[in-house]
Amino acid sequence: MFGFLGAMNRYVAGESAPVAKDVVNYMGENVQPGVKSIARAVTEGIKEGLSEGQNLKK
């Protein structure tokens, strides 16, 4: 039984690798706009915080 373990693992890896690749590519393409939106919002918040901090010093 242990002799077939390597062959079985290679088969499972060969069958699941294309599916995993497709999932990673799909998620990468469809998550990117959301990540950009969050990064933009964080950047705007930091800019506002810095400008308010400078206004308090004056």
C-alpha distance matrix in Angstrom:
0.0 3.8 5.4 5.7 7.0 10.2 10.9 10.5 12.8 15.1 15.5 16.3 18.6 20.3 20.9 22.2 24.3 27.1 27.5 27.7 30.2 32.3 32.4 33.5 36.2 37.4 37.7 39.5 42.0 42.8 42.9 45.2 48.4 47.8 47.1 50.3 52.2 51.2 51.9 55.3 56.1 55.3 57.4 60.3 60.1 60.2 63.1 65.0 64.3 65.6 68.7 69.5 69.2 71.6 74.1 74.1 75.2 78.2
3.8 0.0 3.8 5.4 5.2 7.9 9.8 9.9 11.2 13.6 14.9 15.6 17.3 19.2 20.4 21.4 23.0 26.1 26.7 26.4 28.8 31.2 31.3 32.0 34.8 36.3 36.4 37.9 40.6 41.5 41.4 43.5 46.9 46.3 45.3 48.4 50.6 49.4 49.9 53.4 54.3 53.2 55.2 58.3 58.0 57.9 60.9 62.8 62.1 63.2 66.4 67.3 66.8 69.2 71.7 71.8 72.6 75.7
5.4 3.8 0.0 3.8 5.6 6.9 8.0 9.4 11.2 12.6 13.8 15.5 17.0 18.3 19.9 21.4 22.6 25.6 26.6 26.7 28.6 31.1 31.6 32.3 34.7 36.5 37.0 38.2 40.8 42.0 42.1 44.0 47.5 47.2 46.2 49.1 51.4 50.4 50.8 54.2 55.4 54.4 56.2 59.3 59.3 59.1 61.9 64.1 63.5 64.5 67.6 68.7 68.2 70.4 73.0 73.2 74.0 77.1
5.7 5.4 3.8 0.0 3.8 5.6 5.3 6.0 8.6 10.0 10.6 12.2 14.2 15.3 16.5 18.2 19.8 22.5 23.5 23.8 25.9 28.1 28.7 29.7 32.0 33.6 34.2 35.7 38.1 39.2 39.5 41.5 44.9 44.7 43.9 46.8 49.1 48.3 48.8 52.1 53.2 52.5 54.4 57.3 57.4 57.4 60.2 62.3 61.8 62.9 65.9 67.0 66.8 69.0 71.5 71.8 72.8 75.7
7.0 5.2 5.6 3.8 0.0 3.8 5.5 5.1 6.1 8.6 9.8 10.5 12.1 14.1 15.3 16.3 17.8 20.9 21.6 21.4 23.7 26.1 26.3 27.1 29.7 31.3 31.6 33.0 35.7 36.7 36.7 38.8 42.2 41.8 40.9 43.9 46.1 45.1 45.6 49.0 50.1 49.2 51.1 54.1 54.0 54.0 56.9 58.9 58.4 59.5 62.5 63.6 63.3 65.5 68.0 68.3 69.2 72.2
10.2 7.9 6.9 5.6 3.8 0.0 3.8 5.4 5.1 6.2 8.6 10.0 10.5 12.2 14.3 15.4 16.1 19.3 20.5 20.3 22.0 24.7 25.3 25.7 28.1 30.0 30.5 31.5 34.2 35.6 35.7 37.4 40.9 40.7 39.7 42.5 44.9 44.1 44.3 47.7 49.0 48.1 49.8 52.9 53.0 52.8 55.5 57.8 57.3 58.2 61.3 62.5 62.1 64.2 66.8 67.2 68.0 70.9
10.9 9.8 8.0 5.3 5.5 3.8 0.0 3.8 5.5 5.2 6.2 8.7 9.9 10.5 12.3 14.3 15.3 17.9 19.4 19.8 21.4 23.8 24.7 25.6 27.6 29.4 30.3 31.5 33.8 35.2 35.7 37.5 40.9 40.9 40.1 42.9 45.3 44.7 45.1 48.3 49.7 49.0 50.7 53.7 54.0 54.0 56.6 58.8 58.6 59.6 62.5 63.8 63.6 65.7 68.2 68.7 69.6 72.4
10.5 9.9 9.4 6.0 5.1 5.4 3.8 0.0 3.8 5.5 5.1 6.2 8.6 9.8 10.6 12.2 14.1 16.7 17.5 17.9 20.1 22.2 22.8 23.9 26.2 27.6 28.4 29.9 32.2 33.3 33.8 35.8 39.1 39.0 38.4 41.3 43.5 42.8 43.5 46.7 47.9 47.3 49.2 52.1 52.3 52.5 55.2 57.2 56.9 58.1 61.0 62.1 62.1 64.3 66.7 67.1 68.2 71.0
12.8 11.2 11.2 8.6 6.1 5.1 5.5 3.8 0.0 3.8 5.4 5.1 6.0 8.5 9.9 10.5 11.7 14.9 15.7 15.5 17.7 20.1 20.5 21.2 23.7 25.4 25.8 27.1 29.7 30.8 31.0 33.0 36.4 36.2 35.3 38.2 40.5 39.8 40.3 43.5 44.8 44.0 45.9 48.8 49.0 49.1 51.8 53.9 53.5 54.7 57.6 58.7 58.6 60.8 63.2 63.7 64.7 67.5
15.1 13.6 12.6 10.0 8.6 6.2 5.2 5.5 3.8 0.0 3.8 5.5 5.1 6.0 8.6 10.0 10.4 13.2 14.9 15.0 16.4 19.0 20.0 20.6 22.6 24.5 25.4 26.4 28.7 30.3 30.8 32.4 35.9 36.0 35.2 37.8 40.3 39.8 40.1 43.3 44.8 44.2 45.8 48.8 49.2 49.2 51.7 54.0 53.9 54.8 57.6 59.0 58.9 60.9 63.4 64.1 65.0 67.7
15.5 14.9 13.8 10.6 9.8 8.6 6.2 5.1 5.4 3.8 0.0 3.8 5.5 5.1 6.2 8.6 10.0 12.2 13.5 14.4 16.1 18.0 19.2 20.4 22.2 23.8 25.0 26.4 28.4 29.7 30.5 32.4 35.7 35.9 35.4 38.1 40.4 40.1 40.7 43.7 45.2 44.9 46.5 49.4 49.9 50.2 52.6 54.7 54.8 55.9 58.6 59.9 60.1 62.1 64.4 65.2 66.2 68.9
16.3 15.6 15.5 12.2 10.5 10.0 8.7 6.2 5.1 5.5 3.8 0.0 3.8 5.4 5.1 6.0 8.3 10.9 11.3 11.9 14.2 16.1 16.6 18.0 20.2 21.4 22.3 24.0 26.2 27.1 27.8 29.9 33.1 33.1 32.7 35.5 37.6 37.2 38.0 41.0 42.3 42.0 43.8 46.6 46.9 47.3 49.9 51.8 51.8 53.1 55.8 57.0 57.2 59.3 61.6 62.2 63.4 66.1
18.6 17.3 17.0 14.2 12.1 10.5 9.9 8.6 6.0 5.1 5.5 3.8 0.0 3.8 5.5 5.3 5.7 9.0 10.1 9.9 11.7 14.2 15.0 15.7 17.8 19.6 20.4 21.6 23.9 25.3 25.8 27.6 31.0 31.1 30.4 33.1 35.4 35.0 35.5 38.6 40.0 39.6 41.2 44.1 44.6 44.8 47.3 49.4 49.4 50.5 53.2 54.6 54.7 56.7 59.0 59.8 60.8 63.5
20.3 19.2 18.3 15.3 14.1 12.2 10.5 9.8 8.5 6.0 5.1 5.4 3.8 0.0 3.8 5.7 5.6 7.5 9.6 10.5 11.4 13.6 15.2 16.1 17.6 19.4 20.9 21.9 23.8 25.4 26.4 28.0 31.3 31.8 31.3 33.7 36.2 36.2 36.6 39.5 41.1 41.0 42.4 45.2 46.0 46.3 48.5 50.7 51.0 52.0 54.6 56.1 56.3 58.2 60.5 61.4 62.5 65.0
20.9 20.4 19.9 16.5 15.3 14.3 12.3 10.6 9.9 8.6 6.2 5.1 5.5 3.8 0.0 3.8 5.8 6.7 7.6 9.5 11.1 12.3 13.7 15.5 16.9 18.0 19.6 21.3 22.9 24.1 25.3 27.3 30.3 30.7 30.6 33.2 35.3 35.4 36.2 39.0 40.4 40.5 42.2 44.8 45.5 46.1 48.4 50.3 50.7 52.0 54.4 55.8 56.2 58.2 60.3 61.3 62.6 65.0
22.2 21.4 21.4 18.2 16.3 15.4 14.3 12.2 10.5 10.0 8.6 6.0 5.3 5.7 3.8 0.0 3.8 5.7 5.3 6.2 8.7 10.1 10.7 12.4 14.4 15.5 16.5 18.3 20.3 21.2 22.1 24.3 27.4 27.5 27.3 30.0 32.1 32.0 32.9 35.7 37.0 37.0 38.8 41.4 42.0 42.6 45.0 46.9 47.2 48.5 51.0 52.2 52.7 54.7 56.8 57.7 59.0 61.5
24.3 23.0 22.6 19.8 17.8 16.1 15.3 14.1 11.7 10.4 10.0 8.3 5.7 5.6 5.8 3.8 0.0 3.8 5.4 5.1 6.1 8.7 9.9 10.6 12.3 14.2 15.4 16.4 18.5 20.0 20.8 22.5 25.8 26.3 25.7 28.2 30.6 30.6 31.1 33.9 35.6 35.4 36.9 39.7 40.5 40.8 43.1 45.2 45.5 46.6 49.1 50.6 51.0 52.8 55.1 56.1 57.2 59.6
27.1 26.1 25.6 22.5 20.9 19.3 17.9 16.7 14.9 13.2 12.2 10.9 9.0 7.5 6.7 5.7 3.8 0.0 3.8 5.5 5.0 6.2 8.7 10.0 10.6 12.2 14.3 15.3 16.7 18.3 19.8 21.3 24.4 25.3 25.1 27.3 29.7 30.1 30.7 33.3 35.0 35.3 36.7 39.2 40.3 40.9 42.8 45.0 45.6 46.7 49.0 50.6 51.2 52.9 55.0 56.2 57.5 59.7
27.5 26.7 26.6 23.5 21.6 20.5 19.4 17.5 15.7 14.9 13.5 11.3 10.1 9.6 7.6 5.3 5.4 3.8 0.0 3.8 5.4 5.1 6.3 8.7 10.0 10.5 12.3 14.2 15.5 16.5 17.9 20.0 22.9 23.4 23.6 26.0 28.0 28.4 29.4 31.9 33.4 33.8 35.4 37.8 38.7 39.5 41.6 43.5 44.1 45.5 47.7 49.1 49.8 51.8 53.7 54.8 56.2 58.5
27.7 26.4 26.7 23.8 21.4 20.3 19.8 17.9 15.5 15.0 14.4 11.9 9.9 10.5 9.5 6.2 5.1 5.5 3.8 0.0 3.8 5.4 5.1 6.2 8.6 9.9 10.6 12.2 14.3 15.4 16.1 18.1 21.3 21.5 21.2 23.8 26.0 26.0 26.8 29.6 31.0 31.1 32.8 35.3 36.0 36.7 38.9 40.9 41.3 42.6 45.0 46.3 46.9 48.8 50.9 51.9 53.2 55.6
30.2 28.8 28.6 25.9 23.7 22.0 21.4 20.1 17.7 16.4 16.1 14.2 11.7 11.4 11.1 8.7 6.1 5.0 5.4 3.8 0.0 3.8 5.5 5.2 6.2 8.6 10.0 10.6 12.4 14.3 15.3 16.7 20.0 20.8 20.3 22.5 25.0 25.4 25.8 28.4 30.2 30.4 31.7 34.3 35.4 35.9 37.9 40.0 40.7 41.7 44.0 45.6 46.2 47.9 50.0 51.3 52.5 54.7
32.3 31.2 31.1 28.1 26.1 24.7 23.8 22.2 20.1 19.0 18.0 16.1 14.2 13.6 12.3 10.1 8.7 6.2 5.1 5.4 3.8 0.0 3.8 5.5 5.2 6.0 8.5 9.8 10.7 12.2 13.9 15.6 18.4 19.4 19.6 21.7 23.9 24.6 25.4 27.7 29.5 30.1 31.5 33.8 35.0 35.8 37.7 39.6 40.5 41.8 43.8 45.4 46.3 48.0 49.9 51.2 52.6 54.7
32.4 31.3 31.6 28.7 26.3 25.3 24.7 22.8 20.5 20.0 19.2 16.6 15.0 15.2 13.7 10.7 9.9 8.7 6.3 5.1 5.5 3.8 0.0 3.8 5.5 5.1 6.0 8.4 10.0 10.5 11.7 14.0 16.8 17.1 17.4 19.9 21.8 22.2 23.3 25.8 27.2 27.7 29.4 31.6 32.5 33.5 35.6 37.4 38.1 39.6 41.7 43.0 43.9 45.8 47.6 48.8 50.3 52.5
33.5 32.0 32.3 29.7 27.1 25.7 25.6 23.9 21.2 20.6 20.4 18.0 15.7 16.1 15.5 12.4 10.6 10.0 8.7 6.2 5.2 5.5 3.8 0.0 3.8 5.5 5.2 6.0 8.7 10.0 10.4 12.0 15.3 15.7 15.3 17.7 20.1 20.2 20.9 23.5 25.2 25.4 26.9 29.4 30.3 31.0 33.1 35.1 35.7 36.9 39.2 40.7 41.3 43.2 45.2 46.3 47.7 49.9
36.2 34.8 34.7 32.0 29.7 28.1 27.6 26.2 23.7 22.6 22.2 20.2 17.8 17.6 16.9 14.4 12.3 10.6 10.0 8.6 6.2 5.2 5.5 3.8 0.0 3.8 5.5 5.1 6.3 8.7 10.0 10.9 14.0 15.3 15.2 16.9 19.4 20.3 20.7 22.9 25.0 25.6 26.7 29.0 30.4 31.2 32.8 35.0 35.9 37.0 39.0 40.7 41.6 43.2 45.1 46.6 47.9 49.9
37.4 36.3 36.5 33.6 31.3 30.0 29.4 27.6 25.4 24.5 23.8 21.4 19.6 19.4 18.0 15.5 14.2 12.2 10.5 9.9 8.6 6.0 5.1 5.5 3.8 0.0 3.8 5.4 5.3 6.2 8.4 10.2 12.6 13.7 14.4 16.3 18.2 19.3 20.4 22.3 24.0 25.0 26.4 28.4 29.8 30.9 32.6 34.4 35.5 36.9 38.7 40.2 41.4 43.1 44.7 46.2 47.8 49.8
37.7 36.4 37.0 34.2 31.6 30.5 30.3 28.4 25.8 25.4 25.0 22.3 20.4 20.9 19.6 16.5 15.4 14.3 12.3 10.6 10.0 8.5 6.0 5.2 5.5 3.8 0.0 3.8 5.5 5.2 5.7 8.2 10.9 11.1 11.5 14.0 15.8 16.3 17.6 19.8 21.2 22.0 23.7 25.8 26.8 27.9 29.9 31.5 32.4 34.0 35.9 37.3 38.3 40.2 41.9 43.2 44.8 46.9
39.5 37.9 38.2 35.7 33.0 31.5 31.5 29.9 27.1 26.4 26.4 24.0 21.6 21.9 21.3 18.3 16.4 15.3 14.2 12.2 10.6 9.8 8.4 6.0 5.1 5.4 3.8 0.0 3.8 5.7 5.5 6.1 9.6 10.6 10.1 12.0 14.5 15.2 15.7 18.0 19.9 20.5 21.7 24.0 25.4 26.2 27.9 29.9 30.9 32.1 34.0 35.7 36.6 38.2 40.1 41.6 43.0 45.0
42.0 40.6 40.8 38.1 35.7 34.2 33.8 32.2 29.7 28.7 28.4 26.2 23.9 23.8 22.9 20.3 18.5 16.7 15.5 14.3 12.4 10.7 10.0 8.7 6.3 5.3 5.5 3.8 0.0 3.8 5.8 5.7 8.1 10.2 10.7 11.8 14.0 15.6 16.3 17.8 19.9 21.1 22.1 24.0 25.7 26.9 28.1 30.1 31.5 32.7 34.2 36.0 37.3 38.7 40.4 42.1 43.6 45.4
42.8 41.5 42.0 39.2 36.7 35.6 35.2 33.3 30.8 30.3 29.7 27.1 25.3 25.4 24.1 21.2 20.0 18.3 16.5 15.4 14.3 12.2 10.5 10.0 8.7 6.2 5.2 5.7 3.8 0.0 3.8 5.6 6.8 8.0 9.7 11.2 12.5 14.0 15.6 17.0 18.5 20.0 21.5 23.0 24.5 26.0 27.5 29.0 30.4 32.0 33.5 34.9 36.4 38.1 39.4 41.0 42.8 44.6
42.9 41.4 42.1 39.5 36.7 35.7 35.7 33.8 31.0 30.8 30.5 27.8 25.8 26.4 25.3 22.1 20.8 19.8 17.9 16.1 15.3 13.9 11.7 10.4 10.0 8.4 5.7 5.5 5.8 3.8 0.0 3.8 5.7 5.5 6.4 8.8 10.2 11.0 12.5 14.4 15.7 16.8 18.5 20.3 21.5 22.9 24.6 26.2 27.3 28.9 30.7 32.0 33.3 35.1 36.6 38.0 39.8 41.7
45.2 43.5 44.0 41.5 38.8 37.4 37.5 35.8 33.0 32.4 32.4 29.9 27.6 28.0 27.3 24.3 22.5 21.3 20.0 18.1 16.7 15.6 14.0 12.0 10.9 10.2 8.2 6.1 5.7 5.6 3.8 0.0 3.9 5.5 5.2 6.2 8.6 10.0 10.5 12.2 14.3 15.4 16.4 18.4 20.0 21.1 22.5 24.4 25.8 27.0 28.6 30.3 31.6 33.1 34.7 36.4 37.9 39.7
48.4 46.9 47.5 44.9 42.2 40.9 40.9 39.1 36.4 35.9 35.7 33.1 31.0 31.3 30.3 27.4 25.8 24.4 22.9 21.3 20.0 18.4 16.8 15.3 14.0 12.6 10.9 9.6 8.1 6.8 5.7 3.9 0.0 3.8 5.5 5.1 6.2 8.7 9.9 10.5 12.3 14.3 15.3 16.5 18.4 20.1 21.1 22.6 24.4 25.8 27.0 28.6 30.3 31.7 33.0 34.8 36.6 38.2
47.8 46.3 47.2 44.7 41.8 40.7 40.9 39.0 36.2 36.0 35.9 33.1 31.1 31.8 30.7 27.5 26.3 25.3 23.4 21.5 20.8 19.4 17.1 15.7 15.3 13.7 11.1 10.6 10.2 8.0 5.5 5.5 3.8 0.0 3.8 5.4 5.0 6.3 8.6 9.8 10.6 12.4 14.2 15.4 16.6 18.5 20.1 21.2 22.6 24.5 25.9 27.1 28.7 30.5 31.7 33.2 35.2 36.9
47.1 45.3 46.2 43.9 40.9 39.7 40.1 38.4 35.3 35.2 35.4 32.7 30.4 31.3 30.6 27.3 25.7 25.1 23.6 21.2 20.3 19.6 17.4 15.3 15.2 14.4 11.5 10.1 10.7 9.7 6.4 5.2 5.5 3.8 0.0 3.8 5.4 5.2 6.1 8.5 9.9 10.6 12.2 14.3 15.4 16.6 18.4 20.0 21.1 22.6 24.4 25.8 27.0 28.8 30.4 31.8 33.4 35.4
50.3 48.4 49.1 46.8 43.9 42.5 42.9 41.3 38.2 37.8 38.1 35.5 33.1 33.7 33.2 30.0 28.2 27.3 26.0 23.8 22.5 21.7 19.9 17.7 16.9 16.3 14.0 12.0 11.8 11.2 8.8 6.2 5.1 5.4 3.8 0.0 3.8 5.5 5.1 6.1 8.6 9.9 10.5 12.2 14.2 15.3 16.4 18.3 19.9 21.1 22.5 24.3 25.7 27.1 28.6 30.4 32.0 33.6
52.2 50.6 51.4 49.1 46.1 44.9 45.3 43.5 40.5 40.3 40.4 37.6 35.4 36.2 35.3 32.1 30.6 29.7 28.0 26.0 25.0 23.9 21.8 20.1 19.4 18.2 15.8 14.5 14.0 12.5 10.2 8.6 6.2 5.0 5.4 3.8 0.0 3.8 5.5 5.1 6.2 8.7 9.9 10.6 12.4 14.4 15.4 16.6 18.4 20.1 21.2 22.6 24.4 26.0 27.1 28.8 30.8 32.3
51.2 49.4 50.4 48.3 45.1 44.1 44.7 42.8 39.8 39.8 40.1 37.2 35.0 36.2 35.4 32.0 30.6 30.1 28.4 26.0 25.4 24.6 22.2 20.2 20.3 19.3 16.3 15.2 15.6 14.0 11.0 10.0 8.7 6.3 5.2 5.5 3.8 0.0 3.8 5.4 5.1 6.2 8.6 9.9 10.6 12.4 14.3 15.4 16.5 18.4 20.0 21.1 22.5 24.5 25.8 27.1 29.1 31.0
51.9 49.9 50.8 48.8 45.6 44.3 45.1 43.5 40.3 40.1 40.7 38.0 35.5 36.6 36.2 32.9 31.1 30.7 29.4 26.8 25.8 25.4 23.3 20.9 20.7 20.4 17.6 15.7 16.3 15.6 12.5 10.5 9.9 8.6 6.1 5.1 5.5 3.8 0.0 3.8 5.5 5.1 6.1 8.6 9.9 10.6 12.3 14.3 15.3 16.5 18.4 20.0 21.1 22.7 24.4 25.9 27.4 29.4
55.3 53.4 54.2 52.1 49.0 47.7 48.3 46.7 43.5 43.3 43.7 41.0 38.6 39.5 39.0 35.7 33.9 33.3 31.9 29.6 28.4 27.7 25.8 23.5 22.9 22.3 19.8 18.0 17.8 17.0 14.4 12.2 10.5 9.8 8.5 6.1 5.1 5.4 3.8 0.0 3.8 5.5 5.1 6.2 8.6 10.0 10.6 12.3 14.2 15.4 16.6 18.4 20.0 21.3 22.6 24.5 26.2 27.7
56.1 54.3 55.4 53.2 50.1 49.0 49.7 47.9 44.8 44.8 45.2 42.3 40.0 41.1 40.4 37.0 35.6 35.0 33.4 31.0 30.2 29.5 27.2 25.2 25.0 24.0 21.2 19.9 19.9 18.5 15.7 14.3 12.3 10.6 9.9 8.6 6.2 5.1 5.5 3.8 0.0 3.8 5.4 5.1 6.2 8.7 9.9 10.6 12.2 14.3 15.4 16.5 18.3 20.1 21.1 22.7 24.8 26.4
55.3 53.2 54.4 52.5 49.2 48.1 49.0 47.3 44.0 44.2 44.9 42.0 39.6 41.0 40.5 37.0 35.4 35.3 33.8 31.1 30.4 30.1 27.7 25.4 25.6 25.0 22.0 20.5 21.1 20.0 16.8 15.4 14.3 12.4 10.6 9.9 8.7 6.2 5.1 5.5 3.8 0.0 3.8 5.5 5.0 6.2 8.6 9.9 10.5 12.3 14.3 15.3 16.4 18.5 20.0 21.2 23.0 25.0
57.4 55.2 56.2 54.4 51.1 49.8 50.7 49.2 45.9 45.8 46.5 43.8 41.2 42.4 42.2 38.8 36.9 36.7 35.4 32.8 31.7 31.5 29.4 26.9 26.7 26.4 23.7 21.7 22.1 21.5 18.5 16.4 15.3 14.2 12.2 10.5 9.9 8.6 6.1 5.1 5.4 3.8 0.0 3.8 5.4 5.2 6.2 8.6 9.9 10.6 12.3 14.3 15.3 16.7 18.5 20.2 21.6 23.3
60.3 58.3 59.3 57.3 54.1 52.9 53.7 52.1 48.8 48.8 49.4 46.6 44.1 45.2 44.8 41.4 39.7 39.2 37.8 35.3 34.3 33.8 31.6 29.4 29.0 28.4 25.8 24.0 24.0 23.0 20.3 18.4 16.5 15.4 14.3 12.2 10.6 9.9 8.6 6.2 5.1 5.5 3.8 0.0 3.8 5.5 5.1 6.2 8.5 9.9 10.6 12.2 14.2 15.4 16.5 18.5 20.3 21.7
60.1 58.0 59.3 57.4 54.0 53.0 54.0 52.3 49.0 49.2 49.9 46.9 44.6 46.0 45.5 42.0 40.5 40.3 38.7 36.0 35.4 35.0 32.5 30.3 30.4 29.8 26.8 25.4 25.7 24.5 21.5 20.0 18.4 16.6 15.4 14.2 12.4 10.6 9.9 8.6 6.2 5.0 5.4 3.8 0.0 3.8 5.4 5.1 6.1 8.6 9.9 10.5 12.2 14.3 15.3 16.6 18.7 20.6
60.2 57.9 59.1 57.4 54.0 52.8 54.0 52.5 49.1 49.2 50.2 47.3 44.8 46.3 46.1 42.6 40.8 40.9 39.5 36.7 35.9 35.8 33.5 31.0 31.2 30.9 27.9 26.2 26.9 26.0 22.9 21.1 20.1 18.5 16.6 15.3 14.4 12.4 10.6 10.0 8.7 6.2 5.2 5.5 3.8 0.0 3.8 5.5 5.0 6.1 8.6 9.9 10.5 12.4 14.3 15.4 16.9 19.0
63.1 60.9 61.9 60.2 56.9 55.5 56.6 55.2 51.8 51.7 52.6 49.9 47.3 48.5 48.4 45.0 43.1 42.8 41.6 38.9 37.9 37.7 35.6 33.1 32.8 32.6 29.9 27.9 28.1 27.5 24.6 22.5 21.1 20.1 18.4 16.4 15.4 14.3 12.3 10.6 9.9 8.6 6.2 5.1 5.4 3.8 0.0 3.8 5.5 5.2 6.2 8.6 9.9 10.7 12.4 14.4 15.7 17.2
65.0 62.8 64.1 62.3 58.9 57.8 58.8 57.2 53.9 54.0 54.7 51.8 49.4 50.7 50.3 46.9 45.2 45.0 43.5 40.9 40.0 39.6 37.4 35.1 35.0 34.4 31.5 29.9 30.1 29.0 26.2 24.4 22.6 21.2 20.0 18.3 16.6 15.4 14.3 12.3 10.6 9.9 8.6 6.2 5.1 5.5 3.8 0.0 3.8 5.5 5.2 6.1 8.5 9.9 10.5 12.4 14.5 15.9
64.3 62.1 63.5 61.8 58.4 57.3 58.6 56.9 53.5 53.9 54.8 51.8 49.4 51.0 50.7 47.2 45.5 45.6 44.1 41.3 40.7 40.5 38.1 35.7 35.9 35.5 32.4 30.9 31.5 30.4 27.3 25.8 24.4 22.6 21.1 19.9 18.4 16.5 15.3 14.2 12.2 10.5 9.9 8.5 6.1 5.0 5.5 3.8 0.0 3.8 5.5 5.2 6.1 8.7 9.9 10.7 12.7 14.9
65.6 63.2 64.5 62.9 59.5 58.2 59.6 58.1 54.7 54.8 55.9 53.1 50.5 52.0 52.0 48.5 46.6 46.7 45.5 42.6 41.7 41.8 39.6 36.9 37.0 36.9 34.0 32.1 32.7 32.0 28.9 27.0 25.8 24.5 22.6 21.1 20.1 18.4 16.5 15.4 14.3 12.3 10.6 9.9 8.6 6.1 5.2 5.5 3.8 0.0 3.8 5.5 5.0 6.3 8.7 10.0 11.0 13.1
68.7 66.4 67.6 65.9 62.5 61.3 62.5 61.0 57.6 57.6 58.6 55.8 53.2 54.6 54.4 51.0 49.1 49.0 47.7 45.0 44.0 43.8 41.7 39.2 39.0 38.7 35.9 34.0 34.2 33.5 30.7 28.6 27.0 25.9 24.4 22.5 21.2 20.0 18.4 16.6 15.4 14.3 12.3 10.6 9.9 8.6 6.2 5.2 5.5 3.8 0.0 3.8 5.4 5.1 6.2 8.8 10.1 11.2
69.5 67.3 68.7 67.0 63.6 62.5 63.8 62.1 58.7 59.0 59.9 57.0 54.6 56.1 55.8 52.2 50.6 50.6 49.1 46.3 45.6 45.4 43.0 40.7 40.7 40.2 37.3 35.7 36.0 34.9 32.0 30.3 28.6 27.1 25.8 24.3 22.6 21.1 20.0 18.4 16.5 15.3 14.3 12.2 10.5 9.9 8.6 6.1 5.2 5.5 3.8 0.0 3.8 5.4 5.0 6.3 8.9 10.3
69.2 66.8 68.2 66.8 63.3 62.1 63.6 62.1 58.6 58.9 60.1 57.2 54.7 56.3 56.2 52.7 51.0 51.2 49.8 46.9 46.2 46.3 43.9 41.3 41.6 41.4 38.3 36.6 37.3 36.4 33.3 31.6 30.3 28.7 27.0 25.7 24.4 22.5 21.1 20.0 18.3 16.4 15.3 14.2 12.2 10.5 9.9 8.5 6.1 5.0 5.4 3.8 0.0 3.8 5.4 5.2 6.6 9.2
71.6 69.2 70.4 69.0 65.5 64.2 65.7 64.3 60.8 60.9 62.1 59.3 56.7 58.2 58.2 54.7 52.8 52.9 51.8 48.8 47.9 48.0 45.8 43.2 43.2 43.1 40.2 38.2 38.7 38.1 35.1 33.1 31.7 30.5 28.8 27.1 26.0 24.5 22.7 21.3 20.1 18.5 16.7 15.4 14.3 12.4 10.7 9.9 8.7 6.3 5.1 5.4 3.8 0.0 3.8 5.4 5.2 6.8
74.1 71.7 73.0 71.5 68.0 66.8 68.2 66.7 63.2 63.4 64.4 61.6 59.0 60.5 60.3 56.8 55.1 55.0 53.7 50.9 50.0 49.9 47.6 45.2 45.1 44.7 41.9 40.1 40.4 39.4 36.6 34.7 33.0 31.7 30.4 28.6 27.1 25.8 24.4 22.6 21.1 20.0 18.5 16.5 15.3 14.3 12.4 10.5 9.9 8.7 6.2 5.0 5.4 3.8 0.0 3.8 5.5 5.5
74.1 71.8 73.2 71.8 68.3 67.2 68.7 67.1 63.7 64.1 65.2 62.2 59.8 61.4 61.3 57.7 56.1 56.2 54.8 51.9 51.3 51.2 48.8 46.3 46.6 46.2 43.2 41.6 42.1 41.0 38.0 36.4 34.8 33.2 31.8 30.4 28.8 27.1 25.9 24.5 22.7 21.2 20.2 18.5 16.6 15.4 14.4 12.4 10.7 10.0 8.8 6.3 5.2 5.4 3.8 0.0 3.8 5.5
75.2 72.6 74.0 72.8 69.2 68.0 69.6 68.2 64.7 65.0 66.2 63.4 60.8 62.5 62.6 59.0 57.2 57.5 56.2 53.2 52.5 52.6 50.3 47.7 47.9 47.8 44.8 43.0 43.6 42.8 39.8 37.9 36.6 35.2 33.4 32.0 30.8 29.1 27.4 26.2 24.8 23.0 21.6 20.3 18.7 16.9 15.7 14.5 12.7 11.0 10.1 8.9 6.6 5.2 5.5 3.8 0.0 3.8
78.2 75.7 77.1 75.7 72.2 70.9 72.4 71.0 67.5 67.7 68.9 66.1 63.5 65.0 65.0 61.5 59.6 59.7 58.5 55.6 54.7 54.7 52.5 49.9 49.9 49.8 46.9 45.0 45.4 44.6 41.7 39.7 38.2 36.9 35.4 33.6 32.3 31.0 29.4 27.7 26.4 25.0 23.3 21.7 20.6 19.0 17.2 15.9 14.9 13.1 11.2 10.3 9.2 6.8 5.5 5.5 3.8 0.0
